[in-house]
Amino acid sequence: MQQYNSDKEAIDAFAGKYKALRQEIAKIIVGQDHVIEKILISIFCNGHSLLVGVPGLAKTLMVHTIADILDLSFNRIQFTPDLMPSDIIGSEILDENREFRFTRGPIFANIVLADEINRTPPKTQSALLEAMQERSVTIAGHRHKLDLPFFVLATQNPIEQEGTYPLPEAQLDRFMFNVYLDYPTYDEEVQVVKNTTTDVDVSLSKVIDGREILAFQHLIRRIPIADNVLEYAVALAGKTRPMNGSSQDIINNYVSWGAGPRASQYLVLGAKCHAAIHGKYSPDIEDVQAVALPVLRHRVFKNYKAEAEGISIEKIVEAIY
């Protein structure tokens, strides 16, 4: 782990590492720049991300590629209606010596891809809660710490909603970002087809390791932020709450409840990281706005009037900043 003489020097190095990460990811993933940016920001802020998109947009490949370049262990969990909590976190078994031994589940990895997380019942979804928040799991009264760094990147399919179990609000709030994946452009899709229909093996370089990620996570928190920018972030989260005195008519008319204090925290952390990856030593209001939509999208809940009039969460959130 390289030592830096100052945080300014460390931020410069961090921006360089981020640029190298993007170049390596581009060898495999074509386009989806804003998605990759948000995933990496959440990782360097020690957060989790929820990826929402139709099938075939390379969500799994994207997460696997990022794990390879970051030199982190990776496990994929396919969520199904019959999945049990022990299938995720592990269980105790009786060994040949008639002693109970804990067998670790797939949650014990640096990056866990929770594929189609809304396909499994709430009992199994809740098995992720402690892991996501506390970075540990408890089995038979014993607490087992997860390997650090630890990130959950979950995916959801927005099309097939029959037979699904929407994530409860408490678990949605554990995700730093809710990121939407859209279809590639024509030129991007042409490039995807060229890359995936030839017999070419692309080799990826390890750009950064777990120890450096942990160090950069602490660096992000040390980045100074002006009071007016921090206050803007807190006020922005407050504006999503109906009838609180500062909320606009679109919030009062179309929102049942808004974002909590965790949104303010993630707006500030996300703004700090967004500033750092672009070579700035302190975030400004534009950095807060750059991360506002994925932070607030899953923390602002529409009412029936918004549903009836076809008002989207994106339109509501974008109207307040």
C-alpha positions as CSV (number, residue, x, y, z in Angstrom):
1,M,0.0,0.0,0.0
2,Q,1.6,3.3,-1.1
3,Q,1.9,6.0,1.4
4,Y,1.0,9.6,0.5
5,N,2.4,12.8,1.9
6,S,-0.9,14.6,2.1
7,D,-4.6,14.0,1.4
8,K,-4.2,16.3,-1.7
9,E,-1.6,13.9,-3.1
10,A,-3.9,10.9,-2.2
11,I,-6.9,12.5,-4.0
12,D,-4.7,13.0,-7.1
13,A,-3.7,9.3,-6.9
14,F,-7.3,8.3,-6.3
15,A,-8.4,10.1,-9.4
16,G,-5.7,8.4,-11.4
17,K,-6.8,5.0,-10.1
18,Y,-10.4,5.7,-11.0
19,K,-9.4,6.6,-14.5
20,A,-7.4,3.4,-14.8
21,L,-10.4,1.4,-13.5
22,R,-12.7,2.9,-16.1
23,Q,-10.2,2.1,-18.9
24,E,-10.0,-1.6,-17.8
25,I,-13.8,-1.9,-17.4
26,A,-14.3,-0.5,-21.0
27,K,-12.4,-3.5,-22.3
28,I,-15.4,-5.6,-21.4
29,I,-18.4,-3.3,-20.9
30,V,-19.4,-1.0,-23.7
31,G,-21.2,2.2,-22.6
32,Q,-23.2,2.3,-19.3
33,D,-20.8,5.0,-18.1
34,H,-23.2,6.5,-15.6
35,V,-24.0,3.1,-14.1
36,I,-20.3,2.2,-13.8
37,E,-19.6,5.5,-12.2
38,K,-22.3,5.1,-9.6
39,I,-21.2,1.5,-8.7
40,L,-17.6,2.6,-8.2
41,I,-18.7,5.7,-6.1
42,S,-20.8,3.4,-3.9
43,I,-17.9,1.1,-3.4
44,F,-15.5,3.9,-2.5
45,C,-18.2,5.3,-0.1
46,N,-18.6,1.8,1.5
47,G,-22.1,1.6,0.3
48,H,-24.3,-0.9,-1.7
49,S,-26.1,-0.4,-5.0
50,L,-29.4,-1.7,-6.5
51,L,-29.3,-2.1,-10.2
52,V,-32.6,-2.1,-12.0
53,G,-32.8,-3.0,-15.7
54,V,-34.4,-5.4,-18.2
55,P,-32.6,-8.7,-18.9
56,G,-29.6,-8.8,-21.2
57,L,-28.0,-5.5,-20.2
58,A,-24.9,-7.1,-18.8
59,K,-25.6,-6.4,-15.1
60,T,-24.0,-9.6,-14.0
61,L,-21.0,-9.2,-16.3
62,M,-20.5,-5.6,-15.2
63,V,-20.3,-6.6,-11.5
64,H,-18.1,-9.6,-12.2
65,T,-15.7,-7.4,-14.3
66,I,-15.5,-4.8,-11.5
67,A,-14.7,-7.5,-9.0
68,D,-11.9,-8.9,-11.2
69,I,-10.3,-5.5,-11.7
70,L,-10.5,-4.6,-8.0
71,D,-8.9,-8.0,-7.2
72,L,-11.7,-8.9,-4.8
73,S,-13.5,-12.2,-4.1
74,F,-16.9,-12.4,-5.8
75,N,-20.0,-14.6,-5.3
76,R,-23.2,-14.6,-7.2
77,I,-26.5,-15.6,-5.5
78,Q,-29.5,-16.3,-7.7
79,F,-32.5,-15.4,-5.7
80,T,-35.5,-17.8,-6.1
81,P,-38.8,-18.3,-4.3
82,D,-37.4,-21.4,-2.5
83,L,-34.1,-19.8,-1.3
84,M,-33.7,-20.0,2.5
85,P,-31.6,-17.7,4.7
86,S,-29.1,-20.4,5.5
87,D,-28.5,-20.7,1.7
88,I,-27.1,-17.2,1.9
89,I,-25.4,-16.8,5.2
90,G,-24.4,-20.4,5.9
91,S,-25.4,-22.8,8.7
92,E,-24.0,-25.1,11.4
93,I,-23.5,-28.7,10.6
94,L,-22.6,-31.7,12.8
95,D,-19.1,-32.9,11.8
96,E,-17.6,-36.4,12.2
97,N,-16.5,-35.5,15.7
98,R,-20.1,-34.8,16.7
99,E,-19.3,-31.1,17.0
100,F,-21.1,-28.2,15.4
101,R,-19.1,-26.4,12.7
102,F,-20.1,-23.3,10.9
103,T,-20.1,-23.6,7.1
104,R,-19.9,-20.2,5.5
105,G,-22.4,-19.3,2.9
106,P,-21.9,-17.2,-0.3
107,I,-22.4,-14.0,1.6
108,F,-18.7,-14.4,2.7
109,A,-17.1,-12.6,-0.2
110,N,-15.9,-9.0,-0.9
111,I,-18.5,-8.4,-3.6
112,V,-21.9,-10.3,-3.5
113,L,-24.2,-10.1,-6.5
114,A,-27.7,-10.6,-5.3
115,D,-29.3,-11.4,-8.6
116,E,-33.1,-10.7,-8.9
117,I,-33.3,-9.9,-5.2
118,N,-37.1,-9.4,-5.4
119,R,-37.6,-13.0,-6.5
120,T,-37.2,-14.4,-2.9
121,P,-39.6,-14.0,0.1
122,P,-39.0,-11.3,2.8
123,K,-37.6,-13.9,5.3
124,T,-34.7,-14.5,3.0
125,Q,-34.3,-10.9,1.9
126,S,-34.0,-9.9,5.5
127,A,-31.0,-12.2,5.9
128,L,-29.0,-9.6,4.0
129,L,-30.0,-6.8,6.4
130,E,-27.4,-7.4,9.1
131,A,-24.7,-8.2,6.6
132,M,-25.3,-5.0,4.7
133,Q,-25.4,-2.8,7.7
134,E,-23.2,-4.5,10.3
135,R,-20.8,-6.4,7.9
136,S,-21.5,-9.5,10.0
137,V,-23.9,-12.4,10.3
138,T,-25.2,-14.1,13.4
139,I,-25.7,-17.9,13.5
140,A,-26.8,-19.7,16.6
141,G,-25.9,-16.8,18.8
142,H,-22.4,-16.4,17.4
143,R,-21.4,-13.4,15.4
144,H,-19.2,-14.0,12.3
145,K,-17.6,-10.9,10.7
146,L,-17.5,-10.6,7.0
147,D,-14.4,-10.0,5.0
148,L,-13.7,-6.3,4.3
149,P,-14.3,-4.5,2.0
150,F,-17.8,-5.8,1.6
151,F,-20.4,-4.7,-0.9
152,V,-23.8,-6.0,-2.0
153,L,-24.8,-5.2,-5.6
154,A,-28.3,-6.4,-6.1
155,T,-30.3,-6.5,-9.4
156,Q,-34.0,-6.3,-10.1
157,N,-36.0,-6.9,-13.3
158,P,-38.6,-4.2,-13.7
159,I,-40.7,-6.1,-16.2
160,E,-41.9,-9.3,-14.6
161,Q,-43.6,-8.3,-11.4
162,E,-45.8,-11.4,-11.0
163,G,-44.6,-13.6,-8.2
164,T,-42.1,-11.1,-6.9
165,Y,-41.6,-9.7,-3.4
166,P,-40.9,-6.0,-3.4
167,L,-38.1,-5.0,-1.0
168,P,-39.3,-3.5,2.2
169,E,-38.5,0.1,2.8
170,A,-36.0,-0.7,5.6
171,Q,-34.0,-2.8,3.2
172,L,-34.2,-0.4,0.3
173,D,-32.8,2.3,2.6
174,R,-29.7,0.2,3.1
175,F,-28.7,0.7,-0.6
176,M,-26.8,3.9,-1.2
177,F,-27.8,4.1,-4.9
178,N,-30.7,2.9,-7.0
179,V,-29.3,2.9,-10.5
180,Y,-31.4,2.3,-13.7
181,L,-29.8,0.6,-16.7
182,D,-31.1,1.6,-20.1
183,Y,-30.7,0.0,-23.5
184,P,-27.5,0.7,-25.3
185,T,-27.4,3.2,-28.2
186,Y,-27.2,1.8,-31.7
187,D,-23.4,2.4,-32.0
188,E,-22.8,0.8,-28.5
189,E,-24.9,-2.2,-29.5
190,V,-22.9,-2.6,-32.7
191,Q,-19.7,-2.6,-30.6
192,V,-21.2,-5.1,-28.1
193,V,-22.1,-7.5,-30.9
194,K,-18.6,-7.2,-32.5
195,N,-16.9,-7.9,-29.2
196,T,-19.1,-10.9,-28.2
197,T,-19.3,-12.7,-31.5
198,T,-15.6,-13.2,-32.0
199,D,-13.1,-15.6,-30.4
200,V,-11.1,-13.0,-28.6
201,D,-9.9,-13.4,-25.0
202,V,-9.6,-10.1,-23.2
203,S,-7.2,-10.0,-20.3
204,L,-7.9,-7.6,-17.4
205,S,-5.3,-5.9,-15.2
206,K,-5.7,-5.7,-11.5
207,V,-5.8,-2.0,-10.8
208,I,-6.5,-1.8,-7.1
209,D,-6.8,-4.2,-4.2
210,G,-8.9,-4.4,-1.0
211,R,-6.4,-2.6,1.3
212,E,-6.3,0.3,-1.1
213,I,-10.1,0.4,-1.3
214,L,-10.3,0.6,2.5
215,A,-7.7,3.4,2.6
216,F,-9.6,5.4,-0.1
217,Q,-12.8,4.9,1.8
218,H,-11.2,6.7,4.8
219,L,-9.8,9.3,2.4
220,I,-13.3,10.1,1.0
221,R,-14.6,10.8,4.6
222,R,-11.6,13.1,5.3
223,I,-12.4,15.3,2.2
224,P,-13.6,18.7,3.5
225,I,-17.0,20.1,2.5
226,A,-18.2,23.7,2.8
227,D,-21.0,24.3,5.2
228,N,-23.3,25.7,2.4
229,V,-22.8,22.5,0.3
230,L,-23.5,20.2,3.3
231,E,-26.6,22.3,4.2
232,Y,-27.8,22.1,0.6
233,A,-27.6,18.3,0.7
234,V,-29.6,18.2,4.0
235,A,-32.1,20.7,2.6
236,L,-32.5,18.7,-0.6
237,A,-33.4,15.5,1.4
238,G,-35.7,17.6,3.5
239,K,-37.6,18.9,0.5
240,T,-38.7,15.4,-0.4
241,R,-40.8,15.2,2.8
242,P,-44.4,16.4,2.3
243,M,-45.8,19.2,4.5
244,N,-42.6,20.0,6.2
245,G,-42.6,23.7,5.5
246,S,-40.0,23.7,2.7
247,S,-41.5,21.2,0.4
248,Q,-42.9,22.2,-3.0
249,D,-46.3,21.6,-4.3
250,I,-45.2,18.6,-6.4
251,I,-44.0,16.9,-3.2
252,N,-47.1,17.8,-1.2
253,N,-49.4,16.6,-4.0
254,Y,-47.7,13.5,-5.2
255,V,-45.5,12.1,-2.4
256,S,-46.7,10.0,0.6
257,W,-43.4,10.1,2.4
258,G,-39.9,11.2,1.6
259,A,-36.2,10.5,2.3
260,G,-34.8,10.1,5.8
261,P,-31.4,11.2,7.3
262,R,-29.5,8.4,5.6
263,A,-30.2,10.1,2.3
264,S,-28.5,13.3,3.6
265,Q,-25.5,11.2,4.6
266,Y,-25.2,9.5,1.3
267,L,-25.7,12.8,-0.6
268,V,-22.6,14.2,1.2
269,L,-20.5,11.1,0.9
270,G,-21.5,10.6,-2.8
271,A,-20.7,14.3,-3.5
272,K,-17.3,14.0,-1.9
273,C,-16.4,10.9,-4.0
274,H,-17.8,12.4,-7.2
275,A,-15.6,15.5,-6.6
276,A,-12.5,13.3,-6.0
277,I,-12.8,11.2,-9.1
278,H,-13.0,14.4,-11.1
279,G,-9.8,15.7,-9.5
280,K,-11.5,18.2,-7.1
281,Y,-10.4,18.5,-3.5
282,S,-13.8,19.6,-2.1
283,P,-17.3,19.0,-3.5
284,D,-19.7,21.7,-4.6
285,I,-23.4,21.8,-5.2
286,E,-23.1,20.3,-8.7
287,D,-21.5,17.2,-7.1
288,V,-24.5,16.8,-4.8
289,Q,-26.8,17.2,-7.7
290,A,-24.8,14.6,-9.7
291,V,-25.7,11.9,-7.1
292,A,-29.1,13.1,-6.0
293,L,-31.3,11.0,-8.3
294,P,-29.8,7.6,-7.5
295,V,-29.7,8.4,-3.8
296,L,-33.3,9.7,-3.6
297,R,-35.0,7.5,-6.2
298,H,-35.8,4.6,-3.8
299,R,-36.3,6.8,-0.8
300,V,-39.2,8.9,-2.1
301,F,-42.6,7.1,-2.4
302,K,-45.4,8.2,-4.6
303,N,-49.0,8.3,-3.6
304,Y,-52.0,7.1,-5.5
305,K,-52.5,10.5,-7.2
306,A,-49.0,10.3,-8.7
307,E,-49.7,6.8,-10.0
308,A,-53.0,7.8,-11.5
309,E,-51.5,10.8,-13.3
310,G,-48.4,8.9,-14.5
311,I,-46.0,11.1,-12.5
312,S,-42.6,9.4,-12.2
313,I,-40.2,9.5,-9.3
314,E,-37.5,10.9,-11.6
315,K,-39.8,13.9,-12.5
316,I,-40.6,14.5,-8.8
317,V,-36.9,14.4,-7.7
318,E,-35.6,16.4,-10.5
319,A,-38.1,19.2,-9.8
320,I,-36.6,20.0,-6.4
321,Y,-33.0,20.7,-7.3
